[in-house]
Amino acid sequence: MRIRTATYAILSILFLPGCSNTSKLTDDQLLYTGRQKVVIRESQTGSKSPAVKMYVKSATDFKVNNALFGRRVLPPVGLWINNYWKVDEEKKFGSWMHKSLAGKPVLISDVNPGLRAQKIESDLFDQGYFQANAWSVVDTSSRNSKKARVSYFVDLSPPYTYNIIDIISEEESIDTLLYMESLGEQIKPGDQFNLEKLTRARNEFSKLIQNQGYFYFAPEFIGLLADTTIGKNQMNLEIRKKLELPPEVLARYVIDHVVVHISRPYDSAVVVTDTTQYNDLSIISSGDYLKPHVLNAAVFFNEGDLYSNDAYERTVTRLNSLGVFSYVRISFDTFGEDSLLRRMDVRIDLIMADNISSEFEANVVTKSTGFTGPAISFAVTHGNAIKGAEKIHLRFNGGIEWQWGKKAEDELGTFSYDLGVGTGLTFPRLILPGRHGKNLSHQIQQTSINVEANLLNRTAYYKMISIKTNLKYTWGKTSEIQHSFSPVYINSVNLLATTPAFDSIVEDNIYIQKSFEEQFIVGMKYDFSYDNTLKTRPFNFIFQGGISTSGNAIDLFNSIGKNPEDRPYTFINTVYSQHVKLTTDFRFYLNGINKTMVFRLFAGVGIPYLNSTVLPYVEQFFSGGAYSVRGFTSRSIGPGSFYDSESTYIDQSGDVKLEGNLEYRFGISKVLKGAVFLDAGNIWLMNEDEKRPGSKFELDYFYKQLAIGTGVGLRFDFNFFVLRTDLGFPIRSPYLTDGENWLIGTGKVFSNSMFYLAIGYPF
């Protein structure tokens, strides 16, 4: 039955283009077919800024039924399905497919151009354009009176700027604060009026006053008076405390008692509780759930301190970051009259969350190398292992892959599997010498110890085991910025068994041989990340950078009294790697309505030295595949311009990697998204490899060795996961083919195309 339903859907897509997509509209309905133009007219030269033009275009952008690059150019598949494909609601699969693929007609009434023009006027007024005038014109199609486009027009005059900013101060203490804590850093003469910026400055200014103990003070108690009558598009701004404020607003509050109530979700109203006094905290609990010192480090209220909004925000953030509470609430009880210095009690209500959680994942992994198979992962976590909000986790994972499709007779690698187990203990604080209690106010702070082992068996090549352990610190003042540092990181990789075919490859290339030999890694790691994509903005970006080293501490002592000609030295009868590795990953997101342009740039370099002439295999870079340069087989690009058509070893690795990606993503229906992409990149070696000519990185030549791929893709976004399909075409090879790098016009663009099936977005 499901096959039949899917067949109907495909037939609908093939035959419905001949059907009208306006025949179902009523007499008063017009199908919106896009924005025709946006015209911004200046009353004086220089009154328009690029930001205004960008804002107006964004405010008038509205998705049509079949948009590509903001234009109605794709076949309106979703609209046809909505109009002509009817399904039985009792047939769940067919009904689900219809709801997922169908798209309701976008009407002029949905766009509401008149209201949109009014909002443009209002928003431009808030940005200082007090005489802006905006209107819209609906243009009906001459070929079909049921279709229409919209044009928008804006008359713009110069914006108003600040002339004089005057802070009025009287004798009361709040007025003194207003005088002392000037807004001059955020708002100053000559700046353009901007209501959002002014409101933000007033809110931050209000918090500064609250931090001085004024619990009831609010932003609206700061009066703003603007005088726009002085001419020349200028205004004077007067800032002062509003007159006749209530007595409680003028009073400062001192913390009296801090009481913490901890309970379970299923506790009854008559549950027996116990009270523990720890420093300034009175902890009332129905059980021994959490060690008092953990709460003490997370609560920033102390008896005798003035109330502080910063202390409130830091306490809420720290309690939530512990991860052991399902509910956190802070309330205040103020008392005292006829005094400018009053008292308050702080009550903190906490409800414990479930300690034990489990996670199970199962999926089918399909790789561009032709390997396909199931993969599973199972994890168990105890969120409060030793009653200090410590987390203990245990994870098992495994996968089986096999290669299907057409293969060369001498091609190796038809089957592989991997198994792994890992465990770790995470503390919700930074355990550092000499740092205790509340010294650090970071929103994110963790100390973790992890151990994991992984077995990889590529049956035609080798069997490899990897054992890792590390001590790791993670911290950040906000959720956007995060640091991690591993002062101790150990990774020991050993080949348990190899096949004669793999041995022949390794014996023929000393470079590859050494990359598998020197895989005892002992060093440090540091990573930094900035990610502001938690909230969608017109512009989002992610930056990740990292540096890791290996072998320096060992080599410092191990080289004493030894002859440098005897290198590579060993440690515990194993050759250790000595290298430094740096990586950067920058991603920029230009967001529109139901569309996004994404740019990504990745750069990495690993430099072996002293005890190493090559990076360990597990630390090397690879290029090509579903998450890299699409249009090429996974891990097949490079290094440099090297290519050997008779090689059966599919993993090409290097010490240097450069990669750039550009992808335009657009919505087709509620679930179905489309993409057009362009990828470029390659890997290189730091040192010359005689067996692989053209593989060394040369600054004046590397750009001539870039592989370039392009293509289109579909993303099935079901909210809880994304299924991605991409069709990639190689348009430039890093090596010469018939004397040329470019493949366009050779017939190999389509004959060598690659299809990828993957989970999640590529970046």
N, C-alpha and C positions, 0 to 999 in steps of 0.2 A: 504493500500500500504506500509506503514512504517513497519507493522508487517511482511509482506512478505519479505521486504528488510532485516530486522533483522534476519528472519529465514534463508535466504540465507547465511548470514554472519556466523551464527552458524553452518550450514551444511558444509560450507567451512572449518571451523576450524576442524570439525570432520573427513572429508574425504580427505582433501588435503595433509595429511602427506605422502600419497603414491606417491605424485607427486615430480619430481625432481625440486630442487630450483636452478639448474644451466643450465637447458635446454634453457633458454632464453638468455644466455650470448653469445656474439660474440667470434670469434676465439682468439682475442687478449685480452680478459677479463678474470681475475681470481677473484674468490670470496674469500674475506678475511675471514678466520675462526679463527683468533686470533693470539696473540703473543705466540711464542713457548718458548723462553728463553731470558734472558738478562745476559750477561757475562761481568764482569768488571775485567780486569787484571791489577795488580799493577806492575810497573817497580821496585819499592822499597817498602819494608814493611812499612806500616803505611801511605802510600800516599792516601789511600781511606778513606773517612769519610762516616758515615751513611747518611748524607745529600745528598752526591753525588749519592749514590745508590737509594735513594728515588726519587731524581730528574730524573735520567735516566729512572726509571720505570714509572714515571708520564709522561715524554716526549714521551715515546714509547707506552703509553696506547691509544688504539683506539677502540671505541665501535663496536662490531660485531652485526650482525642482531638479535641474540637471546642470549644476554649475561646474565649470572647470576654469581656474584662474579668474573667478568672479564673473564669468560669462556663461550664458545659456547655450552651450555648444554640444553637450553630450545627449544621447537619446534619453528621453524621460522615462526610463524603465520603471522607476518607483511609481510614477504617476499612472502609467499604463496598467501596472499590476493593481493599483488602487481602484481604477475605474472598471476594469474588465475581468479581473480574475477573482471570482467569488468562491469561497470555500465553506465547507460545513464546519460550524463552530465546534461540533462534537469530535471532529477529527483533529486531535491536538497537534500532531506534527504539521499538518497542512495549515492549520490556523496560525501556528508559531511562525512558519515560513512566510505567510502572507503578512503578518504584523511586522516581521523583521525587514522584509524587502519593500513593502508598499510605502509610498510617499503621498501624503495628502496634498492637494493642489495649494500652492502658495498664491494667495489672492492679494489684490491691491489693498483690500480692507485689512489684511494681516500686516502689511507694511505700514499703513496709516501715514502717508507722506506728510499730511498737514500737521499732525501731532509731532512728527519727527522734526519738522522745520521749527516748531515752537520750542522743542527741547534744545535745538542748536542755538537759538537766540538766547535761551536761559543759560546754557552752559558757557557761551561766549561772554555773556554779561558777567558771570562768575570769574572769568579770566581777564576782566578789565575792559572788554569791548562793550561799553555801555550803550552805544548807539547802533549796535548790529541789527540787521534786518534780514530774515531768512524766509523763503517760501518755496513751494514745490509746484511742478507742472506735470500732469499725467498725459502721456502721449500714447494714444490708441493706435494700434497697428492698422495700416491701410489694407493689409491682406486678410486680417482676421480681427473683427471688431471686439472679440472677447479677450484679446491679448493687449497688454499695455506695458510701457516702460515709464520710468519716472526720472525727471530732471530736477536738480536742486540749484537754487540761486541764493547767494549771500552777498549783501552789501555791508562792507566793513569799513569802520572808521578807526583812527589810531587808538591804541589802548591807553588807559589812564595809568599814570605812575605816581609814586609817592613823592611829595615835595618836602613836607616836614612831618616827622614822627615825634610826638610829644607825650611823655609819660608823666602823668599828674600824680604827685605824691603828697599825702597829708601826714598826720602825726601818728596814726595807728600803725601797729607793727606790720600788718599786711601791706599797707601802702609803702612802708620801708622796703619790704621784699620786692614789691613791684619796681621800686626805684633801683634797688641793688641788682636785681636779676633782669637786666635789660634784654629786650627782644632783638637787639641790634644785629645779632649774628644771623638771624633768619629773615628779618624784615628791616630794610634800610632805605634811606632816601635814594630815589632813582630807580628802584625796582618796580616792575610792572605789578599792578594789583592782581592778586590771585586769591580767591576766597578759600580754596582748598588749602593752600599753603598757610594762609592767615589762621584758619581754623586749627590746622595741625600745630602751629606755633603756640596758639592760645591753649590747646590741650596739654602740650608739653610743659608750658609755663605753669598751668594749674597743678600739674603733678609735682613740680618743684616746690610749690607752696604747700601741698599736702605732705611732702616729705619733711616739712618743718613742724608737723603736728596738727595741721589744720584739717582734721578728718572730714568735715562737712563742706569744705571748699570745693566748688565745681567751676568748670570753664565759663559757664554763663554768668558768673559773678564778676568776670573781667569785662568791663564796658569798653566798647569800641565806637568811636564817633568819627565819621568821615565827612569832610567838607570838600565838595566837588565844584564849588562856585568860584574858585580862584582862576579858572581858565587855563588854556594851553594844555588841555587834557592832563591836568595834574590835580592832586588831591592832598589835603592835610589829614593826618590820622592822629586822633587823641586816644590814649590808653589810660584807663584809670579803674580803680575799684568802684563797683556800683554802690550808690548811696543806700543807707538804711538797710544794711544786711542784718539778718537775725543774729541774736547773741551767740548761738551755738556755732555759727559759721566763723565768728571772730575769735572763738576760744580754741586753745591748743589742748591736745589730749595726750595724757601719759598712760602707758601700758600698766595695768594693775596686776591682773591674773591672766595666765595663759592655760587654758584647759583643753585637753585633747580627749575626745570620745572615740573609742575604736570598738566596732561591733562587726558581727557577721550578718549577711543578708537575711538569714533565717532566725535570728535572735528574736525572742518574744519580748513583749513590753515589760515582763516581770523578771527578766534574766538577771542573774546575780552578777554584780560587777565588783572589781577590785580597783583601788586607787594607788598609784605609784607616783612619788614625787622624785623628779630627776631634774636637777638644776632649777630652772624657772618653770618647768613643765609639770602640770598635774595631769597624769595620764590615767583616765578611767576606761577600763577595758573589761570585756566579758570573758577574756582568756589571755593566755600568754602567746600573743600573736607576733609581736615585733619587739626587738631589743630597744630599750629606751634611748640609747645613744644614737641610734639610727634616726629616730624622730627628732632628737635634739639637734642633729646636724642638718635636718631639713626644715626646721622652723626658725625663722629669722626675727621673731618677736621676743623681746626680753623685758622683764619687769623694770620699770623706771625709765625706759626709753620713750621718747616722743613717737607718736604714730608716724609711720612712713609708708607711702604707697609702694615704694620700691620693695620694702620688706614684705608687703602683702603679695606682690606679683612673684617675687623670688620664692616665697613659701609655697604658693600654689603650684608653680612650675616644678619645684624640687619634689614635692609630695607626689605629683602625677608621674614624674620621671622614675620614681622608684618601681613603678609597674606592679605593685601589690594591692592597690586600692581600686575598687570599681566606682567609688564615689568620694569626692573631696569637696568640702564646703567650709568656708570661713565666715563667721558672723561676729558682730561687735555689739557690746552693750555699754552705752555711755552713761555716766552719772556725774552729778555735781552741778550746782547752779550758781548764778551770780559771781562767776569767776572766769578769768581769762585763761586759767590753767585747770583743766578738768581731768577726769580719769576714765578709763575704759577697760573692760574685760574682753579678752579674745577667746572665742570658742571655735575649735576645729573639730568637725565631724568627719570621721573616716569609716568607710565600709570596706572590709577586706574582700578581695577577689579570690577566685579559685586558684589554688596553688599549682595544681598539675594541669598541664595542657599538652595536647598531642597534635601532630600535623602529619598528614599523609598526602603525597603527591604521586600521581601516575600519569605518564604521557607517552606518546610515540615520538621518538626522535628520528627525524629524517635529515640527513646531511647531504650537502652538495657533492660529496665524494661518492655518493651512491650508497652509503651505509644507512640502514634503517633498522629500528628495533625498539622495544619497550624499555622504559627507564622508570624506576620507582625510588622514592625517598620517604623515610619514616623518621620522625623526631619526637622525642618526649622531653618536656621541660618542667622542672620544678621551680616555681617563681619565688619561693621563700624558703630555700633549702635549710639554712641554719638560723632562721628567724632574724636575719639582718638584711632582707630583701635581696639576698644572693640568689642567682639563677644557676642551676645545674642543668645542662642539656646533654642529651645522647642522641646521635643521629646515625642512621644506617642508609646507605644508598647503593644502588646497583643498576647496571644496564647491560643490555645485549644488543649488538649491532651486526648486521650482515649486509653485504653489498649485492644489489640486484641490478638488473639491466644488462646491456651489452658491455662485455669486457674483452680486453685483448687476451690472447692465449697465455702470454707470459706475465700478466698482471698479478701482483701479489695482493694479499689482504682481502679475503672474502668473509672473515668472521673475527669479531673481537668482543670482549666483555670487560667490564670494570666493576669492582666492589670496593666499598669504603665504609669506614666506621670512624666516628669522631665524638669527642666529649670535651666539655669545657665548664669552667666555673667563672661567673661574672659577678663582680661586686659593684654596687651602685655608687661608687665613690672612687676617688683617686687615692690609692694607697701609696703615699710618698713619704720619705723620711722627713720628719719635722713639720709635716702638714697635717693638722688635725681639725676636727669639728667643722666650723663654718668658715674656714679661711677662704674657700673657693665658692663663688656664687654662680658657677657655670650651670646652664640649663642641662647640658649633657655632660656627665662625668662617669666613666666606667673604668674598671680594671678587670682584665680577663686573662685567664690562663687556659690555653687550648692545646689539645693533642688530637691528631687524626692520622689515620693510615689508609692508603689507597692502593689497590692492586689493579694494574692495567695489563691485560693479556691481548696483544695483537698477534693472533695465532700464527700468522705468516711471517712475523718479524721477531717479536720478543715478548717476554713477560717481565714487567717492571713493578717494583713496590716503592712507594714513597711514604716516609714517616715525617710528619711535621709537628713542631711544638713552638709555642711562642708566649711571651708575656707582652700584653698589649694594653696601652692606655688610650682612652678615647675621651675627648672633651670638646666643649663648644659653648659659647655664651648664648647662642641662639640656635634654633633648629636649622637655620640656613648655613651656618658656618660650622665645620667640624674638623678637628685634628685627630690624628691617631699616630701613636709612636710605639714601636716595638723595640725596646733596648736589647732584647734577646729573641732571635729568630733562628730556628734550626730546621733545615730540610735535608734529609738524607735520602737520596734516590739511588736504588741499586737494580741492576739487571739480574734477574733470577735465572733467566734462560734466554737463549737466542737461537734462531734457525740458521742453517747454512746459507740460505739466501740473504739474510740480513748481514751475516758475517762477511759475505763477499762484498757487500756494499760498503761496510765500515772499513774493511781492510784496504779497499781501493781508495778511500778518502780519509786521510789522517785528521782533517778538520772535523768531520762528523764523528770520527772515533773519539777524539778528545772531548767533544761536547757531551758524550755519554759517559766518559770516564770521570770527569771532574764535576761530580754532582753532589758533593758534600758541601752544603751551604750553611755557614754560621755568620750571622751579622746583625745589622739593625735596619729598621724600616721607619720611614716617616711619610705620612700622606696628609694632604690638605684638600678639602672640598668646599665649594660654595655652590649652593643649589637653591634658587629662588622660584622653582617651579611648583611649589606646594600651592601657590595661588596663581591662577592664570592672569597674566598682565599682557599689555600689548607687546612687551618684550620680556622674554625670560632667557636666562642662560645658566649653564652649569660649567664650573671649572674644577678640574681635578688635577692635582700635581703630586708627584711622589718621588722619593729618592730612597734607594736601598744600597747597602754595602755588604760585602762578604769577605771573610778571611783576614781582615786587617789585624784583629787582636791576636789571632792564632799565629799569623806570620811574624808579628813583632817579637814573639818569644821563640818561635820555631826556627827562625833564621839565624839565631845567635850561634856563632861558631861554625856555620855551615858554608860550603862553597856554593856560590850562586849558580855555578855550572851544573850542580846536581839537581836543579829544579826540574820537574815540580816536586816539592816536598810533600810529605804525607803527614796526616794526623790520625792516630788510631788505625794505622795501616791503610788509610784511605787518602787519595789525592783530594785536597780541598780547593774550592774555587775562590779566587780573589778577583773581585770586580766591583764596579759601581754602576748603578743603573738608574736612569732618570726617565720619567714619563710625564706627559701633559695631555690632557683631554679637554678641549673647549667645545661647548655646544651652545648655539644661539638659536632661539625660537622667536620668529616673527609671527604673532598670532592675529588672525582675523576671525570673522564669524564663520565657524565651521570649516576653517582652513588654517593651515600652518606651513610656514616656510622654515625649514630646519637646516642649519649649517653646522658641520662638525669638522674639527681639525684635531688630529692626533699626531703626536710626535714622541718618539722614544729612542733612547740610545743606551746601550750597555757597553762598558769599556773594560775589557779584561786586562790585567797587568800582573807583573811579577810572577806569581805562581800559576797564572793562567794565560793561555794564548787565545782562548775562545770561551764564550759564555756557556754555562751549563745548558743542556737541551731544554730543561723546564723553565729557564729564564729567557730563552730566545723569543724573537718576534716572528709572527706569521702573517701572511696577507692572502686575501681572496676568500670568497665564501659568502654566506647569507648575512653575516654581520660585518662585512668588510667591503672589498671591491667586488661588487656583484657583476656577474658576467664571466667570472673565472672560478675554477674549481677551488674548494677550500684548501688553504695552505699550499697552493701551487705556484704562486707568483714569486719571481725572483730566485735567488738574490740578484739584484741588479738586472743586467741583460742576459744572465746565464740561462741557457735552455738546453736540455738534452732529451731528444725525442725518444731515446731508447731506455731512459731511466725508468725503473719500476718503483722507485722510492718516492712516494707522493708528497711527503712533508718537506717543503723547502723552508729553511729557517735562516734568521739573520740577527745581527747585532744592532741594526738601525732600522727604524720604521717611520715612514711619513705617509699620512693618509688624510684625504679630504673628502667630505661627502656633502652633497646638496640634495635635499629631498623636499618636494612640495606635496603636502597631504591635504586632501579635500574630502568632504562628505558626499556620499551618493544617496544613502538612506540612513535610517536610524542605526543600523548595525553595520552596513557596508561602507567602507571608506576606500578611497583610491589614492594612488601615489605615483609620482613621476620622479625619477632619481638620476643623479650623475655622480659616480664615484671615481676616485683616482688615488693611486698609491703604489708603494713597493717596499721591499726590505733590502738591506745591504749588509755587507760584512765590514768590520773595522779593519781587518787585516786581509792581505791578499791570500786567496786560495787557488793554487795552481790547477787544481782539478775543476774549478768553476771559474773560468775566465769571465771578466766583466762584472764580478760580484762585489768588488770593493766600492765603498762609498767615496765618490769624488765630488767635491763641492761645486766644481764648475761643469759637471756633467750629469748629476743625478736627475735633473728635471727631464732629461732626454730618455730616461729609463722608466718613466711612470707608466703604469698600466691604467687604462681608462675604460670604464664600463658604464652603460646606461640601461634604462629599462622602465617598466611599469609594474605596478603591483596592486593587490587588493588586500585590505585588512578587515577581518570580521571581528569587530569589537563588541564583545558580549559583556563588557564592564568587568566581570570577574577574571577574564583572560582575553588575550588577543591572538587570533590565529592569522598568520601572515603568509601570503604567497607573493613571490616576486619572480618576474621573468627578466633576466639580465642578459644584455648583449655586449660582447667585447668589441670595442671600437678602436682601441689602440693597444698593441702588445708591447711589452718592454723589450722584446727581442725582435730582430728583423725577420720578416716573412716575405719571401720573394723580393728582398731588397727594400721593404717598407715596414714601418711600424704601424701605420694606420691601416685598419682592416676594412674601412668603408669602401665599398665598390669592389671588394674581392670575393664576395659571396660567403665569407667566413663569419660575418657578423651574425647571420641567422643560423647557419649550420652549426656554429659553436655556442649557441645560446644556452643558458643554464636556467633551470626552474628550481626555485627554492621553496620549501615549506618549513616554516619556523614558528616559534612561540614568542610573542612580544614584538615590540618595535625594535629596529636595529640600533637606534640611539635616540 
